[in-house]
Amino acid sequence: MSMPPGRLREFALALPEALESSHGGRPDFRVCNKVFATLAPRQNVAMAKLTSEQQEMLCAAEPAMFAPVPGGWGLRGATHLRLEVLDERSLAGALLMAWRNVAPKRLVRERGEEARLRIEAMVEGVPHRSTMTRPARCRIRKARPDEACSISRLIVRTVTETNSRDYAPAAIEGLLAEVTAHKVARRMEERLVYVALVSGKLIGTASLSPERVNSVFVDPSYQGRGIGTKLMAFIEKMALRQRRSSLTLFSSLTAVSFYRARGYEGHERLFRHGIETVLMTKPLIP
């Protein structure tokens, strides 16, 4: 089913401080006077400003929907969104990434979560306020070896859409190099890796090694719905079964407030794989 150009316009203008302008007869969508997407309805395509990592991820995962535009927008990556096959969830994710890439860091920091909730609500067809409180029922179990690729894709999407607002592109690139399917599979042999599923769809992951909690990620479409909290409660339960008295983790800058709300404390900043993290600890009470 073809994506109506008007629907793309609705998604783009739902993002905070987004405005429509025109260039050469084509609609442009801007935030703080910088273009993050443009529409070419006669060609049945749109373009979005994405980083090379985001472009590679989307084009590899959904080649029918996304295609690179060589030299598009100069040094900044451009990606074709093929409206004839694009679905709303893929459109929402691509536009949100493009908006975050172009918007000032202050705006992303202050209203990035609002932006995500707005377009997620549009995909779901509900008022955006309800998505903030609606919990998602999920099942948590040990990951299977054949799920390494799915776990890797989940982490890549979360890092590029969520963590990219707190880290420079070089840092994101370094982190993505550590979460390839091959490296995820290798770590599954070294630690306990768990996944969260909603209606059979893998939407979250976390792992527990002898040293610490590792790799807690939730699909951006399900963030704010209690999945991360359930994963952490599950991990803590497993740690208590192992008779641990405390848990330690290296939090990304993005997730510090999430962990603090769940009883983790710590302020020491350390670099791991070129990524700035915060060392945090929580005592466990049986």
C-alpha positions in Angstrom: 0.0 0.0 0.0 1.4 3.4 -1.0 2.1 6.0 1.7 0.1 9.2 0.9 2.4 12.2 0.8 0.0 14.0 3.1 0.6 11.3 5.7 4.4 12.0 5.6 3.6 15.7 6.0 1.5 14.9 9.1 4.4 12.9 10.7 7.0 15.6 9.9 5.0 18.5 11.2 4.1 16.6 14.4 7.8 16.9 15.5 8.6 19.7 17.9 9.2 23.1 16.2 9.0 21.5 12.7 7.9 23.9 9.9 7.1 23.4 6.2 8.7 25.5 3.5 9.3 25.1 -0.3 12.4 24.7 -2.4 12.2 24.4 -6.1 8.5 23.5 -5.8 9.2 20.7 -3.4 8.0 20.7 0.2 10.8 20.9 2.8 10.5 20.2 6.5 12.7 22.2 8.8 13.6 22.5 12.4 15.3 25.7 13.5 15.6 26.6 9.8 17.5 23.4 8.9 16.0 20.9 6.6 15.6 17.4 8.0 13.4 15.9 5.2 12.0 16.8 1.8 9.2 15.4 -0.3 9.0 14.7 -4.0 5.4 13.5 -4.5 5.6 13.1 -8.3 8.5 10.7 -7.9 6.7 9.0 -5.0 9.8 9.4 -2.7 11.0 11.5 0.1 14.5 12.1 1.5 15.7 12.3 5.1 19.0 13.4 6.5 20.5 10.4 8.2 24.0 9.6 9.4 26.0 7.0 7.4 25.4 4.5 10.3 21.7 5.1 10.3 21.5 4.9 6.5 23.5 1.6 6.4 21.3 0.1 9.1 18.0 1.0 7.4 19.0 0.2 3.8 20.3 -3.2 4.9 17.3 -4.0 7.0 14.6 -2.8 4.6 16.1 -2.4 1.1 12.6 -2.1 -0.5 11.8 0.9 1.7 15.1 2.7 1.9 17.8 3.5 -0.6 21.0 5.7 -0.3 21.3 8.9 -2.2 25.0 9.2 -3.3 26.2 12.7 -2.5 22.8 13.8 -1.2 23.0 17.0 0.9 26.8 17.2 0.5 28.6 15.6 3.4 25.5 14.8 5.3 23.8 11.5 4.4 20.6 11.5 2.5 18.3 8.5 2.2 15.3 7.9 -0.1 12.1 6.9 1.6 10.1 4.9 -1.0 6.5 5.9 -0.4 5.0 3.1 -2.5 6.2 0.5 -0.1 6.9 2.4 3.1 5.0 1.6 6.3 4.1 4.1 9.0 6.4 2.7 11.7 9.4 2.8 9.4 8.5 6.3 8.3 8.1 7.5 11.9 11.5 6.0 12.8 13.3 7.6 9.9 11.8 11.0 10.3 12.5 11.0 14.1 16.2 10.1 13.4 16.5 12.9 10.8 14.9 15.4 13.2 17.3 14.5 16.0 20.2 14.8 13.6 19.4 18.3 12.6 17.7 19.8 15.7 19.8 21.7 18.2 21.0 19.5 21.0 19.1 21.6 23.5 15.8 20.9 21.7 16.6 17.2 21.4 17.4 17.0 25.1 14.3 18.9 26.2 11.8 17.6 23.7 13.2 14.4 22.2 11.0 12.1 24.3 8.0 14.2 23.5 8.8 13.8 19.8 9.1 10.1 20.1 5.8 9.8 21.9 4.0 12.0 19.4 4.8 10.0 16.4 4.5 6.7 18.1 1.0 7.7 19.1 0.3 8.5 15.4 1.4 5.1 14.4 -0.8 3.5 17.1 -3.7 5.8 16.3 -4.1 6.9 19.9 -3.7 10.3 21.7 0.0 10.6 22.4 -0.6 11.2 26.2 -1.9 7.6 26.5 1.4 6.1 25.2 3.2 7.5 28.2 1.2 5.5 30.7 0.2 2.3 28.8 2.3 -0.6 30.1 3.3 -3.3 27.6 2.9 -6.9 28.6 6.1 -8.8 27.9 7.6 -12.1 28.5 11.3 -12.4 29.5 13.4 -15.5 28.8 16.9 -16.6 28.1 18.1 -15.7 24.6 18.6 -18.4 22.0 21.8 -18.6 19.9 19.8 -18.0 16.7 18.6 -14.6 18.1 22.0 -12.9 18.0 21.2 -11.1 14.7 17.9 -9.9 16.1 19.5 -8.7 19.3 22.2 -6.9 17.3 19.6 -5.1 15.2 17.7 -4.1 18.3 20.8 -2.6 19.9 21.8 -0.8 16.7 18.4 0.8 16.3 18.3 1.9 20.0 21.8 3.3 19.9 21.2 5.3 16.7 17.8 6.6 17.7 18.1 7.1 21.4 21.8 7.3 22.5 22.8 9.4 19.6 21.4 12.5 21.3 24.1 12.3 24.0 27.1 11.2 22.0 29.1 12.4 19.1 28.9 10.4 15.8 32.4 9.0 16.3 31.4 7.6 19.7 28.2 6.1 18.3 30.3 4.5 15.5 32.6 2.9 18.1 29.7 1.6 20.1 28.0 0.1 17.0 31.3 -1.8 16.2 30.9 -3.6 19.5 27.4 -4.9 18.9 27.7 -6.7 15.6 25.8 -10.0 15.4 29.2 -11.9 15.6 30.2 -10.2 18.8 26.7 -10.6 20.3 26.9 -14.3 19.6 30.3 -14.6 21.2 29.1 -12.8 24.4 26.1 -15.1 24.6 28.7 -17.9 25.3 30.3 -15.8 28.1 27.3 -14.4 30.0 23.6 -14.9 30.6 21.6 -13.0 27.9 17.9 -12.4 28.2 15.3 -11.0 25.9 11.9 -9.4 26.4 9.1 -10.2 23.9 5.7 -8.7 23.2 3.4 -10.9 21.1 6.5 -12.8 20.0 8.4 -9.7 18.9 11.9 -9.2 20.4 11.7 -5.7 21.9 14.3 -5.7 24.7 17.5 -7.3 26.0 19.7 -7.4 29.0 22.6 -9.6 30.2 24.3 -10.6 33.4 28.0 -11.5 33.6 30.0 -12.5 36.7 31.2 -8.8 37.0 28.1 -6.7 36.2 24.9 -6.0 34.4 25.5 -5.5 30.7 23.7 -4.4 27.5 20.3 -3.2 28.7 18.4 -2.0 25.6 14.7 -1.5 24.8 13.3 -0.9 21.3 12.6 2.9 21.0 9.0 2.1 20.0 8.5 0.5 23.4 10.5 2.8 25.7 8.5 4.4 28.5 6.2 1.4 28.8 7.9 -0.4 31.6 10.0 -2.9 29.6 13.3 -1.6 31.0 12.0 -1.8 34.5 10.8 -5.3 34.0 14.2 -6.4 32.5 16.1 -4.9 35.5 13.8 -6.5 38.0 14.3 -9.8 36.3 18.1 -9.4 36.2 18.1 -8.5 39.9 16.1 -11.6 40.7 18.6 -13.7 38.9 21.5 -12.0 40.8 19.8 -12.8 44.1 19.5 -16.4 43.1 23.3 -16.3 42.6 23.6 -14.9 46.2 25.0 -11.6 45.0 24.8 -8.7 47.5 25.0 -5.9 44.9 25.0 -5.2 41.2 27.3 -2.9 39.2 26.8 -1.5 35.7 28.3 1.1 33.4 25.4 3.4 32.4 25.4 5.4 29.2 24.8 9.1 29.7 21.4 8.6 28.2 20.3 6.0 30.9 21.6 7.5 34.1 18.3 8.9 35.2 16.6 5.6 34.5 19.0 3.7 36.7 18.9 6.3 39.5 15.1 5.9 39.6 15.7 2.2 40.3 18.1 2.6 43.1 21.5 2.7 41.4 24.0 5.2 42.6 27.3 6.5 41.4 28.9 9.5 39.7 32.4 8.3 38.5 32.7 8.7 34.8 34.8 6.2 32.8 35.5 5.6 29.2 34.8 2.1 27.8 35.4 1.4 24.1 35.7 5.1 23.6 32.3 5.7 25.2 31.8 7.9 28.2 29.9 6.0 30.9 28.9 6.3 34.6 29.8 3.6 37.0 26.7 2.8 39.1 26.0 0.2 41.9 22.9 -1.0 43.8 22.8 -3.1 47.0 20.5 -6.1 46.7 18.1 -6.9 49.5 16.7 -10.5 49.5 
